[in-house]
């Protein structure tokens, strides 16, 4: 926090064998000076990709979807050139799909109206004119388009909206009563405010963008407590069949964005972080005003969340990011020592 450009606040939650510990510093709201709380809502950014991974893998375990099912089968209106891409490749970011969020046309809409409400199937249309970046399955390249396609495939296979699948398969099952995937920009009551520098001044950017701009790829709002409950179940053995979990935990070289602590490797909708103190599975994320890291031990008995209310990335401030990543690794060591 006291590093140049450091976040106003940080909260870390540990849960080991049912016992929860909370460590925090700074504030969740610069106006009131209120400290961060484990029940505060916050944007979890790309950790949302783990939720679409959970939904897809649960459906795969039940035979509703197949990991080798293609875009052509479930989403035939998408470009024919993308048709051969499989659910497995989408979940592992080896699809080659162009990233819609990097397209100039998408940015033009977002800059003109940051609160624009995008329809889920509208997002991929921004990249529809682009070819695959490489032959599916031949390379790793993180793409926000991947998890949009994953969520659309789960909806197509079940005939239910992705938001309903999240509710039925995850929220109800895990008791996630303050977790949601909103369409707009507003935050629920009692939230950890996110901050960023705009025009040289530190400003509250919690509601800067519509969550629909990232949807299944980064739009979920949750709390430290509920994110901890989710990652313990998803990184551990609770949610998936043994066969599906084996596929989930088949790793290749590839890092989350931003990179997590230690050496990163990519599974299906999950990452492995090999630290100096041991291995955890989880996901990272960052968006305007927030940076997140959530992880658990392979057996799910030890889990943690690490949340700051500022967007900290290697490109924005390498020194600060390196410092944060070191503290994340220290937190993993503390978790695994419990």
C-alpha positions as CSV (number, residue, x, y, z in Angstrom):
1,X,0.0,0.0,0.0
2,X,2.8,2.4,0.8
3,X,4.7,1.8,-2.4
4,X,4.4,4.7,-4.9
5,X,1.1,4.2,-6.8
6,X,0.0,1.5,-4.3
7,X,-3.7,0.7,-3.8
8,X,-5.8,2.4,-1.2
9,X,-6.7,-1.0,0.4
10,X,-6.1,-4.7,0.4
11,X,-7.9,-7.7,1.9
12,X,-6.7,-11.3,2.0
13,X,-8.9,-14.1,3.2
14,X,-7.6,-17.5,4.2
15,X,-9.8,-20.6,4.8
16,X,-8.2,-23.7,6.1
17,X,-10.2,-26.8,7.3
18,X,-13.2,-24.6,7.8
19,X,-11.5,-21.8,9.7
20,X,-11.5,-18.4,8.1
21,X,-8.9,-15.7,8.8
22,X,-9.0,-12.2,7.4
23,X,-6.0,-9.8,6.9
24,X,-6.6,-6.3,5.7
25,X,-5.0,-2.8,5.4
26,X,-6.1,0.5,4.2
27,X,-9.6,1.5,3.1
28,X,-12.5,0.2,1.0
29,X,-13.8,3.7,0.6
30,X,-11.6,6.8,0.6
31,X,-14.6,9.0,1.3
32,X,-15.6,7.3,4.5
33,X,-12.4,5.7,5.5
34,X,-14.2,2.4,6.0
35,X,-11.8,-0.7,5.9
36,X,-12.4,-3.6,3.5
37,X,-14.6,-6.3,4.8
38,X,-15.0,-10.0,3.6
39,X,-18.6,-9.3,2.7
40,X,-17.8,-6.3,0.5
41,X,-18.9,-6.6,-3.2
42,X,-16.1,-6.2,-5.7
43,X,-15.4,-6.8,-9.4
44,X,-13.6,-10.1,-9.7
45,X,-12.5,-9.4,-13.3
46,X,-11.0,-12.4,-15.2
47,X,-11.5,-14.7,-12.2
48,X,-15.0,-14.8,-13.8
49,X,-13.4,-17.1,-16.4
50,X,-13.1,-19.8,-13.7
51,X,-16.9,-19.6,-13.2
52,X,-17.6,-20.2,-16.9
53,X,-15.0,-23.0,-16.7
54,X,-16.9,-24.6,-13.8
55,X,-20.3,-24.4,-15.6
56,X,-18.9,-25.9,-18.8
57,X,-16.9,-28.7,-17.0
58,X,-19.9,-29.6,-14.8
59,X,-22.1,-29.9,-18.0
60,X,-19.3,-32.0,-19.6
61,X,-19.2,-34.3,-16.7
62,X,-22.9,-34.9,-17.0
63,X,-22.7,-35.5,-20.8
64,X,-24.6,-32.4,-21.7
65,X,-21.5,-31.0,-23.5
66,X,-18.4,-32.7,-24.8
67,X,-15.0,-31.2,-24.4
68,X,-14.4,-31.9,-28.1
69,X,-17.7,-30.3,-29.1
70,X,-17.1,-27.6,-31.6
71,X,-18.2,-24.0,-32.1
72,X,-19.8,-25.2,-35.4
73,X,-22.0,-27.6,-33.5
74,X,-23.4,-25.2,-30.9
75,X,-22.8,-21.8,-32.3
76,X,-23.3,-22.2,-36.1
77,X,-23.9,-18.4,-36.6
78,X,-20.3,-17.6,-35.7
79,X,-17.8,-17.4,-38.5
80,X,-17.3,-20.7,-40.3
81,X,-13.5,-20.3,-40.0
82,X,-13.9,-20.6,-36.2
83,X,-16.1,-23.7,-36.5
84,X,-13.4,-26.3,-35.8
85,X,-12.5,-24.8,-32.4
86,X,-13.4,-27.1,-29.5
87,X,-14.7,-26.4,-26.0
88,X,-11.4,-27.9,-24.7
89,X,-9.4,-25.4,-26.7
90,X,-11.5,-22.5,-25.6
91,X,-11.1,-23.4,-21.9
92,X,-7.3,-23.7,-22.3
93,X,-6.8,-20.6,-24.4
94,X,-5.4,-22.6,-27.4
95,X,-8.4,-21.8,-29.7
96,X,-6.7,-19.1,-31.8
97,X,-9.9,-16.9,-31.5
98,X,-9.1,-13.2,-32.0
99,X,-9.7,-11.2,-28.8
100,X,-12.8,-9.0,-29.3
101,X,-11.7,-6.7,-26.5
102,X,-8.6,-5.7,-28.5
103,X,-10.6,-4.7,-31.5
104,X,-10.8,-0.9,-32.3
105,X,-14.5,-1.0,-33.0
106,X,-15.2,-2.4,-29.5
107,X,-13.1,0.4,-28.0
108,X,-14.9,3.0,-30.0
109,X,-18.3,1.9,-28.6
110,X,-16.9,1.7,-25.0
111,X,-15.2,5.2,-25.2
112,X,-18.4,6.7,-26.6
113,X,-20.6,5.2,-23.9
114,X,-18.7,3.4,-21.1
115,X,-22.1,2.3,-19.7
116,X,-23.3,0.8,-23.0
117,X,-25.1,-2.5,-22.4
118,X,-23.7,-5.2,-24.7
119,X,-25.7,-8.2,-25.6
120,X,-23.6,-11.4,-25.0
121,X,-23.7,-12.4,-28.7
122,X,-22.7,-8.9,-29.7
123,X,-19.3,-9.1,-28.1
124,X,-17.8,-11.7,-30.5
125,X,-19.2,-9.8,-33.5
126,X,-16.4,-7.2,-33.0
127,X,-13.9,-9.9,-34.0
128,X,-16.0,-11.8,-36.5
129,X,-14.2,-10.4,-39.5
130,X,-10.8,-11.6,-38.1
131,X,-9.3,-15.0,-39.0
132,X,-8.1,-17.4,-36.3
133,X,-4.7,-16.2,-34.9
134,X,-3.3,-19.8,-35.3
135,X,-4.4,-23.3,-36.0
136,X,-6.5,-24.5,-32.9
137,X,-4.5,-26.5,-30.4
138,X,-1.1,-25.4,-31.7
139,X,-0.4,-22.5,-29.4
140,X,-1.4,-20.9,-26.1
141,X,-2.7,-17.3,-26.3
142,X,-5.0,-15.8,-23.6
143,X,-8.1,-14.4,-25.2
144,X,-11.2,-12.8,-23.7
145,X,-13.2,-14.2,-26.6
146,X,-12.6,-17.7,-25.4
147,X,-14.8,-17.6,-22.3
148,X,-17.6,-15.6,-24.1
149,X,-17.8,-18.6,-26.5
150,X,-17.7,-21.0,-23.6
151,X,-20.7,-19.4,-21.9
152,X,-22.6,-19.2,-25.2
153,X,-22.0,-22.9,-25.8
154,X,-23.3,-23.8,-22.3
155,X,-26.4,-21.7,-23.0
156,X,-26.9,-23.3,-26.4
157,X,-26.5,-26.9,-25.1
158,X,-29.0,-26.4,-22.2
159,X,-31.5,-23.9,-23.7
160,X,-31.0,-21.8,-20.5
161,X,-29.3,-18.4,-20.1
162,X,-25.8,-18.5,-18.8
163,X,-26.8,-16.3,-15.8
164,X,-29.4,-18.9,-14.9
165,X,-26.8,-21.7,-15.2
166,X,-24.5,-19.7,-12.8
167,X,-27.3,-19.4,-10.3
168,X,-28.5,-23.0,-10.5
169,X,-25.1,-24.8,-10.7
170,X,-22.9,-22.5,-8.5
171,X,-24.7,-19.8,-6.5
172,X,-27.3,-22.0,-5.0
173,X,-25.0,-25.0,-4.6
174,X,-22.3,-23.0,-2.9
175,X,-24.3,-20.4,-1.0
176,X,-23.1,-17.5,-3.1
177,X,-25.9,-15.0,-2.3
178,X,-23.9,-11.8,-3.1
179,X,-22.4,-13.1,-6.3
180,X,-23.9,-12.0,-9.6
181,X,-23.2,-11.3,-13.3
182,X,-24.8,-7.8,-13.8
183,X,-25.5,-6.2,-17.2
184,X,-25.0,-2.6,-16.1
185,X,-22.4,-0.5,-14.3
186,X,-23.9,-0.1,-10.8
187,X,-22.5,-1.9,-7.8
188,X,-24.6,-3.4,-5.0
189,X,-24.7,-1.9,-1.5
190,X,-21.6,-2.2,0.7
191,X,-18.8,-2.6,-1.8
192,X,-15.1,-2.2,-2.0
193,X,-14.6,0.9,-4.1
194,X,-12.1,0.6,-7.0
195,X,-9.7,3.5,-7.7
196,X,-7.6,4.6,-10.7
197,X,-5.7,7.7,-11.8
198,X,-7.7,9.8,-14.3
199,X,-6.4,13.1,-15.6
200,X,-3.7,13.0,-12.9
201,X,-6.1,12.5,-10.0
202,X,-7.0,9.4,-8.0
203,X,-10.7,8.8,-8.8
204,X,-13.4,6.2,-7.9
205,X,-13.7,4.1,-11.0
206,X,-15.9,1.3,-9.5
207,X,-18.7,2.1,-11.9
208,X,-16.6,3.3,-14.9
209,X,-17.7,0.5,-17.2
210,X,-20.7,-1.7,-17.8
211,X,-20.1,-5.3,-16.7
212,X,-21.6,-6.5,-19.9
213,X,-18.5,-5.3,-21.8
214,X,-16.7,-8.4,-20.4
215,X,-19.7,-10.6,-19.5
216,X,-18.6,-14.2,-18.9
217,X,-15.0,-13.2,-19.4
218,X,-14.8,-10.7,-16.6
219,X,-18.1,-9.2,-15.4
220,X,-18.9,-11.1,-12.2
221,X,-19.3,-9.2,-8.9
222,X,-18.7,-11.2,-5.7
223,X,-17.2,-10.8,-2.2
224,X,-13.9,-12.0,-0.7
225,X,-15.8,-14.6,1.4
226,X,-17.9,-15.9,-1.5
227,X,-15.0,-15.9,-4.0
228,X,-13.1,-18.0,-1.4
229,X,-15.9,-20.5,-1.2
230,X,-16.1,-20.8,-4.9
231,X,-12.4,-21.3,-5.5
232,X,-12.1,-23.9,-2.8
233,X,-14.9,-25.9,-4.5
234,X,-13.6,-25.4,-8.1
235,X,-9.9,-25.9,-7.5
236,X,-10.6,-28.8,-5.2
237,X,-12.5,-32.0,-6.0
238,X,-16.0,-30.9,-4.9
239,X,-17.7,-29.8,-8.2
240,X,-16.4,-32.1,-10.9
241,X,-16.3,-35.8,-11.7
242,X,-12.9,-37.5,-11.4
243,X,-12.7,-37.9,-15.2
244,X,-13.6,-34.3,-15.9
245,X,-11.2,-33.1,-13.2
246,X,-8.4,-35.0,-14.8
247,X,-9.1,-33.1,-18.0
248,X,-9.3,-29.8,-16.1
249,X,-5.9,-30.4,-14.5
250,X,-4.1,-31.2,-17.7
251,X,-1.7,-28.3,-17.8
252,X,0.4,-26.7,-20.6
253,X,2.8,-23.7,-20.5
254,X,0.7,-20.5,-20.3
255,X,0.0,-17.8,-17.8
256,X,-3.0,-16.0,-16.5
257,X,-3.4,-12.3,-17.0
258,X,-2.0,-10.7,-14.9
259,X,0.5,-13.4,-14.1
260,X,0.0,-15.1,-10.8
261,X,2.7,-15.9,-8.2
262,X,5.4,-18.5,-9.1
263,X,5.5,-20.4,-12.3
264,X,2.1,-20.4,-14.1
265,X,0.6,-23.2,-16.2
266,X,-2.8,-23.4,-17.9
267,X,-5.4,-26.1,-17.4
268,X,-9.0,-26.0,-18.5
269,X,-10.5,-22.8,-17.0
270,X,-7.9,-22.9,-14.2
271,X,-4.2,-22.2,-13.7
272,X,-1.5,-23.9,-11.7
273,X,0.8,-21.7,-9.7
274,X,4.0,-23.4,-8.6
275,X,5.4,-21.3,-5.8
276,X,8.4,-21.8,-3.5
277,X,6.1,-23.2,-0.9
278,X,4.0,-25.5,-3.0
279,X,1.3,-25.7,-5.7
280,X,-2.1,-24.0,-5.7
281,X,-4.8,-23.9,-8.4
282,X,-6.8,-20.8,-9.2
283,X,-7.1,-17.7,-11.4
284,X,-6.1,-14.0,-11.5
285,X,-7.9,-11.0,-12.9
286,X,-7.7,-7.2,-13.2
287,X,-10.1,-4.5,-14.4
288,X,-10.6,-0.8,-13.9
289,X,-10.1,-0.3,-10.1
290,X,-9.4,-3.9,-9.1
291,X,-6.8,-6.7,-9.1
292,X,-7.6,-10.2,-7.9
293,X,-6.0,-13.5,-7.1
294,X,-7.9,-16.5,-5.9
295,X,-6.4,-20.0,-5.3
296,X,-6.7,-23.2,-3.3
297,X,-4.7,-26.3,-2.5
298,X,-5.4,-29.3,-4.8
299,X,-7.5,-31.0,-2.2
300,X,-9.6,-27.8,-1.6
301,X,-9.0,-27.7,2.2
302,X,-6.9,-24.5,2.0
303,X,-8.1,-21.5,0.0
304,X,-7.4,-17.8,-0.3
305,X,-8.4,-14.6,-2.0
306,X,-6.1,-11.6,-2.5
307,X,-7.9,-8.4,-3.5
308,X,-6.7,-4.8,-4.0
309,X,-8.8,-1.9,-5.1
310,X,-6.5,-0.7,-7.9
311,X,-5.6,-2.1,-11.3
312,X,-2.0,-3.2,-11.0
313,X,-0.4,-4.8,-14.1
314,X,3.1,-5.3,-15.5
315,X,2.4,-2.8,-18.2
316,X,1.1,-0.1,-15.8
317,X,3.8,-0.3,-13.2
318,X,6.3,-3.2,-13.3
319,X,7.9,-2.4,-10.0
320,X,4.6,-2.3,-8.1
321,X,3.3,-5.4,-9.9
322,X,6.4,-7.3,-8.9
323,X,6.0,-6.2,-5.3
324,X,2.4,-7.3,-5.3
325,X,3.2,-10.7,-6.9
326,X,5.8,-11.3,-4.2
327,X,3.3,-10.6,-1.5
328,X,0.8,-12.9,-3.2
329,X,3.5,-15.7,-3.0
330,X,4.0,-14.9,0.6
331,X,0.3,-15.3,1.1
332,X,0.3,-18.7,-0.6
333,X,3.1,-19.7,1.7
334,X,1.1,-18.6,4.7
335,X,-1.9,-20.5,3.4
336,X,-0.1,-23.7,2.8
337,X,1.6,-23.6,6.2
338,X,-1.7,-23.6,8.1
